[in-house]
Amino acid sequence: MAKAITQTTGSQQSAASWFLLVVSVACLTVLAISVPHLITAGGWFSGENAGEKFLYVALIAYLGASVLYGSSIAFRQAELSAGAVLLARGGLLLHSIAIGARWVSAGHAPLSSIYEMVLVFSWAVVALQTVADWKFKLPFLGAITLPIAALALILMQVLPGEIRPLVPALQSTWLQIHVTLAMLSYAGFTISFAVALLYLIKDGVSAGNFLSWCSALVVGVYGTVAITSIKGSMALTMAAFDPVSHEKVMLAPHKPLMVPLDMLGWPFAVALVLAAATLALNLAAKYSAKSGSLDKLVRWTFLASLGAQALALILLLVKVNGAPQYLAQYSQSFQVRLVDSPFLLAGIATALFASIAWRVLDWRYDSISSYLPSRDNLDDLIYKTVAISFPLLTFMIIAGAYWANRTWGTYWSWDPKEDWALITWLTYAGYLHMRLTRGWRGRRSAYFAIIGFGIVMFTFFGVTYLLPGLHSYA
């Protein structure tokens, strides 16, 4: 028995060493390929894209760290964790330099646009994860937080990042106070979300249940795309862009000209059907007496869905970066940009990440679960992160109300962003109330943290694009 254990450990160490080598070579290869882009003028310390190239290298570091964090849990090897920490902290340093470069180039703190807020939010997520790793010895958090930071930096590539003069309403010190508190509280709630997911794994929530949630997420994303963007000819429609005015082409107020990308709807429809089939088969397997016979079919259907998602993303990027689309009825060609459809990229990237994460979880579920700390420790950490983040959220709302009164003459305007900030506050206030008065712990606590994070993300991103108001500049 001892010999068998030794051989297993040696095999894992060998696999971990090879994995570390592969990730290192991959990161270096991407950097080598990117040299022509990196050596061009601009994008480092000055200009409209100040700090952009530092962010690009930081993104590579975060992606590599994400892979190593996940594999360190799967293989339980310290060298993989050490490599992940090195890449994450190197990326954080580059990220910090990028923020500083943009600050100097703009002449004000980078807190005035959605691009800059995502820049600071992603930095805060990695910074808080680094603090948690140092103080609480929780390196496994990076398996969730680093991919979230990487997704945020990827989303930034399609957001308008030009530096603009501050409008009068934003020329206030209260802007820095209000937005800094918001980004720190949102990052703290992101940490609580990550811990909540890990708690559910430790608490024995089955891989099958996670698959149902993951498939439901994919169905929601691709179902929304199918309903809103795919037409009868199976063309994916996107807003037309005018390169002269650098704005969307509008047919009427709130009615942009939509350009059909022929045949691009098919991979999205296939991904939707396969994800729905995975969800249906998985639920059938869960409640069927012959679940074993369906498990293999469920996994193959899921893998097909994962492949369809990857294909849909690749074809979308190729089509958007290809030649302008000719519209016969207007006798001219129009360009399309992902910047005009940020939810499209954010949705499919999130669904793809969740699918890959589930595949890793299913592959090494027992190893991952046994590597995590006790349920009590994870439950306490959920509470601590919420208890620290909630006062920041509270002070953010108070600072915003005071600033609003100075700017607009009223403390509260029932603006959509204000309303959803209040909903977020009430959600976490409810969590803390139930925790302290009713002793809510365990899965209920974890589910509350996950739901709260979803509300936070809608308050941050969704309201900005779907419910514009006084905060539309954000």
C-alpha positions as CSV (number, residue, x, y, z in Angstrom):
1,M,0.0,0.0,0.0
2,A,2.8,2.4,0.9
3,K,4.5,1.7,-2.4
4,A,1.3,2.4,-4.3
5,I,0.8,5.7,-2.5
6,T,4.4,6.7,-3.2
7,Q,4.0,5.9,-6.9
8,T,0.7,7.9,-7.1
9,T,2.4,10.9,-5.4
10,G,5.4,10.6,-7.8
11,S,3.0,10.5,-10.7
12,Q,1.2,13.6,-9.6
13,Q,4.4,15.4,-9.0
14,S,5.6,14.5,-12.5
15,A,2.2,15.6,-14.0
16,A,2.4,18.8,-12.0
17,S,5.9,19.6,-13.3
18,W,4.9,19.0,-16.9
19,F,1.8,21.1,-16.4
20,L,3.9,24.0,-15.0
21,L,6.2,23.7,-17.9
22,V,3.4,23.8,-20.4
23,V,1.7,26.8,-18.9
24,S,5.1,28.7,-18.7
25,V,5.8,27.9,-22.4
26,A,2.3,29.0,-23.4
27,C,2.6,32.3,-21.6
28,L,6.0,33.0,-23.1
29,T,4.8,32.0,-26.6
30,V,1.9,34.4,-26.3
31,L,4.3,37.1,-25.2
32,A,6.6,36.3,-28.1
33,I,3.8,36.5,-30.6
34,S,2.7,39.8,-29.1
35,V,6.1,41.5,-29.4
36,P,5.2,43.4,-32.6
37,H,2.1,44.8,-30.8
38,L,4.1,45.6,-27.7
39,I,7.0,47.4,-29.3
40,T,4.8,49.9,-31.2
41,A,4.7,53.4,-30.0
42,G,2.1,54.4,-27.4
43,G,0.0,52.4,-24.9
44,W,2.6,52.3,-22.2
45,F,2.8,55.5,-20.1
46,S,1.0,58.1,-22.2
47,G,-1.6,58.8,-24.9
48,E,-5.2,57.8,-25.3
49,N,-4.4,54.2,-24.4
50,A,-2.0,54.8,-21.5
51,G,-1.4,51.6,-19.6
52,E,-3.1,49.4,-22.2
53,K,0.0,47.3,-22.9
54,F,0.7,46.7,-19.2
55,L,-2.9,45.4,-19.0
56,Y,-2.3,43.1,-21.9
57,V,0.7,41.5,-20.2
58,A,-1.2,41.4,-16.9
59,L,-4.1,39.6,-18.7
60,I,-1.6,36.9,-19.9
61,A,-0.3,36.6,-16.3
62,Y,-3.8,36.3,-14.9
63,L,-4.9,33.6,-17.4
64,G,-1.7,31.6,-16.7
65,A,-2.3,32.0,-12.9
66,S,-5.9,30.9,-13.3
67,V,-4.8,27.7,-15.0
68,L,-2.2,27.0,-12.3
69,Y,-4.5,27.8,-9.4
70,G,-7.0,25.3,-10.8
71,S,-4.4,22.7,-11.5
72,S,-2.8,23.2,-8.0
73,I,-6.1,22.2,-6.4
74,A,-6.6,19.3,-8.8
75,F,-3.0,17.9,-8.4
76,R,-2.5,19.2,-4.9
77,Q,1.1,20.2,-5.7
78,A,2.8,23.2,-4.0
79,E,5.0,24.1,-7.0
80,L,1.9,24.8,-9.1
81,S,0.5,27.0,-6.3
82,A,3.8,28.8,-6.1
83,G,3.8,29.4,-9.8
84,A,0.2,30.7,-9.7
85,V,1.1,33.1,-6.9
86,L,4.1,34.4,-8.8
87,L,2.1,35.0,-11.9
88,A,-0.8,36.6,-10.0
89,R,1.4,39.0,-8.1
90,G,3.4,39.9,-11.2
91,G,0.1,40.6,-13.0
92,L,-1.1,42.7,-10.1
93,L,2.1,44.7,-10.2
94,L,1.6,45.4,-14.0
95,H,-2.1,46.1,-13.4
96,S,-1.1,48.7,-10.7
97,I,1.4,50.3,-13.1
98,A,-1.4,50.5,-15.8
99,I,-3.7,52.3,-13.4
100,G,-0.9,54.7,-12.5
101,A,-0.1,55.4,-16.1
102,R,-3.7,56.1,-17.0
103,W,-4.0,58.3,-13.9
104,V,-1.0,60.4,-14.9
105,S,-2.1,60.6,-18.6
106,A,-5.7,61.6,-17.8
107,G,-4.8,64.0,-15.1
108,H,-7.4,62.5,-12.7
109,A,-8.1,59.3,-11.0
110,P,-9.3,56.6,-13.4
111,L,-12.8,56.4,-11.9
112,S,-15.0,58.3,-14.4
113,S,-16.2,55.7,-17.0
114,I,-17.2,52.1,-17.1
115,Y,-13.9,51.2,-18.7
116,E,-12.0,52.7,-15.7
117,M,-14.3,51.2,-13.2
118,V,-13.8,47.8,-14.6
119,L,-10.0,48.5,-14.5
120,V,-10.1,49.3,-10.8
121,F,-12.7,46.6,-9.9
122,S,-10.5,43.8,-11.4
123,W,-7.5,45.2,-9.7
124,A,-9.3,45.2,-6.3
125,V,-10.4,41.6,-6.8
126,V,-6.9,40.4,-7.3
127,A,-5.6,42.7,-4.5
128,L,-8.1,41.3,-2.0
129,Q,-7.4,37.8,-3.1
130,T,-3.7,38.4,-2.5
131,V,-4.5,39.7,1.0
132,A,-6.7,36.7,1.7
133,D,-4.0,34.4,0.5
134,W,-1.4,36.1,2.8
135,K,-3.6,36.5,5.9
136,F,-5.9,33.4,5.8
137,K,-3.7,31.1,3.8
138,L,-6.3,30.6,1.1
139,P,-4.5,30.3,-2.2
140,F,-7.3,28.2,-3.7
141,L,-9.5,31.3,-3.9
142,G,-7.4,32.3,-7.0
143,A,-9.0,29.4,-8.9
144,I,-12.2,31.5,-9.0
145,T,-11.1,35.1,-8.5
146,L,-8.3,35.2,-11.0
147,P,-10.6,34.0,-13.9
148,I,-13.1,36.7,-12.9
149,A,-10.4,39.4,-13.1
150,A,-9.2,38.0,-16.4
151,L,-12.8,38.1,-17.8
152,A,-13.1,41.7,-16.6
153,L,-9.9,42.6,-18.5
154,I,-11.1,40.8,-21.6
155,L,-14.4,42.7,-21.4
156,M,-12.4,45.9,-21.2
157,Q,-11.0,45.3,-24.7
158,V,-14.5,46.0,-26.1
159,L,-15.3,49.0,-23.9
160,P,-14.6,52.6,-25.0
161,G,-11.3,53.3,-23.3
162,E,-10.5,56.8,-24.7
163,I,-9.6,59.4,-22.1
164,R,-12.2,62.2,-22.0
165,P,-12.4,65.4,-20.0
166,L,-14.5,65.1,-16.9
167,V,-18.0,66.5,-17.2
168,P,-18.9,69.1,-14.6
169,A,-20.8,66.6,-12.4
170,L,-17.7,64.5,-12.0
171,Q,-15.3,67.2,-11.2
172,S,-15.4,66.5,-7.5
173,T,-13.4,64.8,-4.8
174,W,-16.6,62.9,-3.9
175,L,-16.2,61.0,-7.2
176,Q,-13.1,59.4,-6.0
177,I,-14.6,58.6,-2.6
178,H,-17.9,57.3,-4.0
179,V,-16.4,55.1,-6.7
180,T,-13.5,53.8,-4.7
181,L,-15.9,52.6,-2.0
182,A,-18.1,51.0,-4.6
183,M,-15.3,49.1,-6.3
184,L,-13.8,47.9,-3.0
185,S,-17.2,46.7,-1.8
186,Y,-18.0,45.0,-5.1
187,A,-14.6,43.3,-5.0
188,G,-15.2,42.1,-1.4
189,F,-18.6,40.6,-2.5
190,T,-16.7,38.8,-5.3
191,I,-14.5,37.2,-2.7
192,S,-17.5,36.1,-0.7
193,F,-19.0,34.6,-3.9
194,A,-15.8,32.7,-4.6
195,V,-15.7,31.3,-1.0
196,A,-19.4,30.4,-1.3
197,L,-18.8,28.2,-4.3
198,L,-15.9,26.5,-2.6
199,Y,-18.2,25.9,0.5
200,L,-20.8,24.2,-1.7
201,I,-18.1,21.9,-3.1
202,K,-16.8,21.1,0.4
203,D,-20.4,20.6,1.7
204,G,-20.8,17.8,-0.9
205,V,-23.0,19.4,-3.5
206,S,-22.7,16.9,-6.3
207,A,-21.0,17.6,-9.6
208,G,-24.3,16.8,-11.2
209,N,-26.0,19.7,-9.4
210,F,-23.2,22.0,-10.5
211,L,-23.7,20.8,-14.1
212,S,-27.4,21.7,-13.9
213,W,-26.6,25.2,-12.7
214,C,-23.8,25.6,-15.3
215,S,-26.1,24.3,-18.1
216,A,-28.9,26.6,-16.9
217,L,-26.5,29.5,-17.1
218,V,-25.5,28.6,-20.7
219,V,-29.1,28.2,-21.7
220,G,-29.9,31.6,-20.2
221,V,-27.0,33.3,-22.0
222,Y,-27.6,31.7,-25.4
223,G,-31.3,31.8,-25.1
224,T,-31.1,35.6,-24.6
225,V,-28.9,35.9,-27.6
226,A,-31.3,33.8,-29.7
227,I,-34.3,35.8,-28.7
228,T,-32.8,39.3,-29.0
229,S,-30.2,38.9,-31.8
230,I,-30.9,36.0,-34.1
231,K,-33.3,36.5,-37.0
232,G,-35.3,34.0,-39.1
233,S,-32.4,33.6,-41.6
234,M,-30.2,32.5,-38.8
235,A,-28.2,35.7,-39.0
236,L,-26.8,37.2,-35.8
237,T,-27.6,40.9,-35.8
238,M,-25.3,43.6,-34.3
239,A,-25.5,47.4,-34.2
240,A,-23.9,49.2,-37.2
241,F,-21.0,51.5,-36.5
242,D,-20.1,54.7,-38.3
243,P,-16.3,55.1,-38.4
244,V,-16.5,58.8,-39.2
245,S,-18.6,59.8,-36.2
246,H,-17.3,56.9,-34.1
247,E,-20.9,56.2,-33.0
248,K,-23.6,53.7,-33.7
249,V,-25.8,54.3,-36.7
250,M,-29.2,55.3,-35.4
251,L,-32.4,55.0,-37.4
252,A,-34.4,56.8,-34.7
253,P,-33.9,57.6,-31.0
254,H,-33.1,54.3,-29.2
255,K,-33.3,52.4,-32.5
256,P,-29.9,51.5,-33.9
257,L,-29.4,50.1,-37.4
258,M,-28.9,46.4,-37.0
259,V,-26.5,44.6,-39.4
260,P,-27.1,40.8,-40.0
261,L,-24.0,38.6,-39.9
262,D,-25.1,35.8,-42.2
263,M,-25.1,32.2,-40.9
264,L,-23.5,33.3,-37.6
265,G,-26.6,32.4,-35.7
266,W,-26.2,28.7,-36.3
267,P,-23.3,28.0,-33.8
268,F,-25.2,30.0,-31.2
269,A,-28.4,28.0,-31.9
270,V,-26.4,24.7,-31.7
271,A,-24.8,25.7,-28.4
272,L,-28.2,26.6,-27.0
273,V,-29.8,23.2,-28.1
274,L,-26.9,21.2,-26.7
275,A,-26.9,23.1,-23.4
276,A,-30.6,22.6,-23.1
277,A,-30.2,18.9,-23.9
278,T,-27.5,18.6,-21.3
279,L,-29.7,20.2,-18.7
280,A,-32.7,18.0,-19.6
281,L,-30.7,14.8,-19.6
282,N,-28.9,15.6,-16.4
283,L,-32.2,16.3,-14.6
284,A,-33.6,13.0,-16.1
285,A,-30.5,11.1,-14.8
286,K,-30.9,12.7,-11.4
287,Y,-34.5,11.5,-11.0
288,S,-34.2,8.3,-13.0
289,A,-33.7,4.8,-11.6
290,K,-31.3,4.2,-14.5
291,S,-29.2,7.2,-14.0
292,G,-26.0,5.3,-14.7
293,S,-26.9,4.7,-18.3
294,L,-27.5,8.4,-18.9
295,D,-24.4,9.8,-17.2
296,K,-22.1,9.1,-20.1
297,L,-24.6,10.6,-22.6
298,V,-24.9,13.7,-20.4
299,R,-21.1,14.2,-20.3
300,W,-20.7,13.8,-24.1
301,T,-23.6,16.2,-24.7
302,F,-22.0,18.7,-22.4
303,L,-18.6,18.4,-24.2
304,A,-20.4,19.0,-27.5
305,S,-22.0,22.1,-26.0
306,L,-18.6,23.3,-24.7
307,G,-17.1,22.8,-28.3
308,A,-20.1,24.7,-29.8
309,Q,-19.6,27.6,-27.4
310,A,-15.9,27.8,-28.3
311,L,-16.7,27.7,-32.0
312,A,-19.4,30.4,-31.6
313,L,-16.9,32.7,-29.8
314,I,-14.2,32.2,-32.4
315,L,-16.5,32.8,-35.4
316,L,-17.9,35.9,-33.7
317,L,-14.4,37.4,-33.3
318,V,-13.5,36.5,-36.8
319,K,-16.7,38.0,-38.3
320,V,-16.5,41.2,-36.2
321,N,-12.9,41.8,-37.2
322,G,-13.5,40.9,-40.8
323,A,-14.7,43.0,-43.8
324,P,-17.6,45.5,-43.4
325,Q,-21.1,44.0,-44.1
326,Y,-22.8,45.2,-47.2
327,L,-26.5,46.1,-46.9
328,A,-28.3,46.2,-50.2
329,Q,-31.2,48.4,-49.0
330,Y,-28.7,51.1,-48.1
331,S,-26.3,50.5,-50.9
332,Q,-23.3,50.7,-48.5
333,S,-21.3,48.6,-46.1
334,F,-21.3,48.9,-42.3
335,Q,-18.9,47.9,-39.6
336,V,-19.9,46.3,-36.4
337,R,-18.0,46.4,-33.0
338,L,-18.2,44.3,-29.9
339,V,-18.0,47.6,-27.9
340,D,-21.6,48.2,-29.0
341,S,-22.7,44.8,-27.7
342,P,-20.7,44.3,-24.5
343,F,-23.2,41.9,-23.0
344,L,-22.8,39.6,-26.0
345,L,-19.1,39.0,-25.3
346,A,-19.4,39.1,-21.5
347,G,-22.2,36.5,-21.6
348,I,-20.6,34.0,-23.9
349,A,-17.2,34.4,-22.2
350,T,-18.8,33.8,-18.8
351,A,-20.7,30.8,-20.0
352,L,-17.5,29.3,-21.6
353,F,-15.5,29.9,-18.4
354,A,-18.2,28.3,-16.3
355,S,-18.3,25.3,-18.6
356,I,-14.6,24.8,-18.5
357,A,-14.6,25.2,-14.7
358,W,-17.3,22.5,-14.4
359,R,-15.2,20.1,-16.5
360,V,-12.2,20.6,-14.2
361,L,-14.4,20.1,-11.2
362,D,-16.0,16.9,-12.5
363,W,-12.5,15.6,-13.4
364,R,-11.0,16.1,-9.9
365,Y,-14.0,16.6,-7.6
366,D,-12.8,14.4,-4.7
367,S,-9.3,15.8,-4.8
368,I,-10.6,19.4,-4.9
369,S,-13.1,18.8,-2.1
370,S,-10.6,17.1,0.2
371,Y,-8.0,19.9,-0.4
372,L,-10.3,22.6,0.8
373,P,-10.5,23.8,4.4
374,S,-13.3,22.8,6.7
375,R,-16.9,23.9,6.1
376,D,-16.9,26.0,9.3
377,N,-13.8,27.9,8.2
378,L,-15.3,28.6,4.8
379,D,-18.6,29.6,6.3
380,D,-16.9,32.0,8.6
381,L,-15.0,33.5,5.7
382,I,-18.2,34.1,3.8
383,Y,-19.5,36.0,6.8
384,K,-16.3,38.0,7.4
385,T,-16.0,39.1,3.7
386,V,-19.7,40.3,3.7
387,A,-19.3,41.9,7.1
388,I,-16.3,43.9,5.8
389,S,-17.8,44.8,2.4
390,F,-21.2,45.8,3.7
391,P,-20.0,48.9,5.6
392,L,-18.1,50.0,2.5
393,L,-21.3,49.6,0.5
394,T,-23.1,51.6,3.1
395,F,-20.6,54.5,3.1
396,M,-20.6,54.4,-0.7
397,I,-24.4,55.1,-0.8
398,I,-24.1,57.8,1.9
399,A,-21.2,59.5,0.0
400,G,-23.2,59.2,-3.2
401,A,-26.3,60.8,-1.6
402,Y,-24.3,63.7,-0.2
403,W,-22.6,64.2,-3.5
404,A,-25.9,64.1,-5.4
405,N,-27.3,66.7,-3.1
406,R,-24.4,69.0,-3.8
407,T,-24.6,68.4,-7.5
408,W,-28.3,68.1,-8.3
409,G,-29.9,69.5,-5.1
410,T,-31.5,66.2,-3.9
411,Y,-30.1,63.3,-1.9
412,W,-32.1,60.7,-3.8
413,S,-33.5,60.7,-7.3
414,W,-34.8,57.1,-7.6
415,D,-32.3,56.8,-10.5
416,P,-32.0,53.1,-11.7
417,K,-28.4,52.9,-10.4
418,E,-29.5,54.3,-7.0
419,D,-32.4,51.9,-6.8
420,W,-30.3,48.9,-7.5
421,A,-27.6,50.0,-5.1
422,L,-30.4,50.1,-2.5
423,I,-31.5,46.6,-3.6
424,T,-28.0,45.4,-3.2
425,W,-27.7,47.0,0.3
426,L,-31.0,45.4,1.4
427,T,-29.9,42.0,0.1
428,Y,-26.7,41.9,2.2
429,A,-28.5,43.6,5.1
430,G,-30.9,40.8,5.0
431,Y,-28.1,38.3,5.0
432,L,-26.4,39.8,8.0
433,H,-29.7,40.1,9.9
434,M,-30.6,36.4,9.3
435,R,-27.0,35.4,10.2
436,L,-27.0,37.3,13.5
437,T,-30.6,36.8,14.6
438,R,-31.5,33.5,13.2
439,G,-28.1,31.9,13.0
440,W,-28.2,31.3,9.2
441,R,-25.1,29.3,8.3
442,G,-24.0,26.6,5.8
443,R,-25.7,26.3,2.5
444,R,-28.2,29.0,3.1
445,S,-25.4,31.4,3.8
446,A,-23.6,30.3,0.6
447,Y,-26.6,30.6,-1.6
448,F,-27.3,34.1,-0.2
449,A,-23.7,35.2,-1.1
450,I,-24.1,33.8,-4.7
451,I,-27.4,35.5,-5.2
452,G,-26.0,38.8,-3.8
453,F,-23.1,38.6,-6.2
454,G,-25.5,38.3,-9.1
455,I,-27.3,41.4,-7.9
456,V,-24.0,43.2,-7.5
457,M,-23.0,42.4,-11.1
458,F,-26.3,43.6,-12.4
459,T,-26.0,46.8,-10.5
460,F,-22.5,47.3,-11.8
461,F,-22.9,46.3,-15.5
462,G,-26.6,45.7,-16.2
463,V,-28.0,48.9,-15.0
464,T,-25.3,50.9,-16.9
465,Y,-26.5,49.6,-20.3
466,L,-30.1,48.4,-19.8
467,L,-31.4,51.1,-17.4
468,P,-29.6,54.4,-18.3
469,G,-30.2,57.4,-16.1
470,L,-28.2,60.0,-14.2
471,H,-25.4,57.4,-13.9
472,S,-25.3,56.7,-17.7
473,Y,-21.8,58.1,-17.9
474,A,-20.7,55.3,-15.6
